[in-house]
Amino acid sequence: MNVNADVVVAHNPDVVAREFEDLAFIMHPDRRELHHLNHTSWFVWGMIDGARTVGELATEVTREYDVAPEQSLSDVIELLQSLLEKDLVRVVGGGSPAP
């Protein structure tokens, strides 16, 4: 499944996310995998609410980090595609992601 600007994602409810000082981690308990998130990825993670589209998340990244909208969208899609492949987020609506 491919992530695009119209897709809506939500956290996998089984995943545990924690921030410790300047570090952020996500753990998938079933897979016993621990993933480190950088500051920008943690910012995106915090905005994932099952209602905002990927495009809307990217717009917020553009505002927060003063980056070009095209770059922001590309980066957010890449991040969410990776999180989706690791079963850390799930597509819950929006566009028609291709298999």
N, C-alpha and C positions, 0 to 999 in steps of 0.2 A: 504494500500500500504506500502510495506517495503522498507526502504532505504538500499542500499548496496554500495560497493565501486565504482561501475561503473555508478551509477546514477548521473545525473547533475541536480542541483536545481537552481532556481532563486528566488529572492525576490517576494513576492506578491506585485504588484504595488500599491495596496490600503493601504499598511502598511506604517506607519511613524516610522522612527528610529532616535533617538537623543542621543547625548552624552552630559552630563553636568558634568563638572569637572571629577571626577573619576567614574561617574555612567553612565550606558547606558540603554536605554529603547526602547522597540518596542511597538507600539500601533496598534491594529487592530480597525479602526474607526467603522466599521459596528457592531462589537461585543462589542465595548467599553471596551476592555480588555487592560491592561497595563502590560507588561512583563519586568522584570529586567534581564539584562544580565551581567554575570561576565566578567572579563577581557578577558579570553580565548574565551568565547562565542562571545564577541564583535569582537575579532580578526577574528574568523571564519566568522561572519556575514559580515565583511568588505571585505572578499575575495570572497563571493558568487557573481558570475558574469554571471551565465547562460551558462558558457562555461567549467569551471573546473569540473572534476568529484569529488565525495566525497573522493575518494582515493587521488587525488591531493591536496585537501584541508587538508586532514590528514597529508600528507607529509610536508606541510608547517607548520602545528602545531608541528610536530616532530622537525623540524629545529628550530623553534622559541622558543620552551619550553624545548628542550632537554629531550623528553620522548621517551619511546620505541615505535616503529612504530605500533605494535599490539595494545597497549594501546591508542595511538592517534587515530587510525582508529575506535576502539570501542567507544571512547568518542565522536568523530565527528558524527558517525552514530547515537548514542543515542541522541545527540543534535538536529541533523537535523530531526530525526524521530519525536521528540517532536514538533519542529517548524512546520513540515508538518501537524501533527495532529491538530495544532492550526490555520492552514491556514495562516501561516506567510511566508512560502516558498511554492514553487510548483515544482514538477518534470517536467523538460523540455526536458530531453533526457537521453541518456546513457542506460545502461543495461536494463533488463526486470524486473522491480520491481514486486513482487508478490502481488496480491490483498489481 
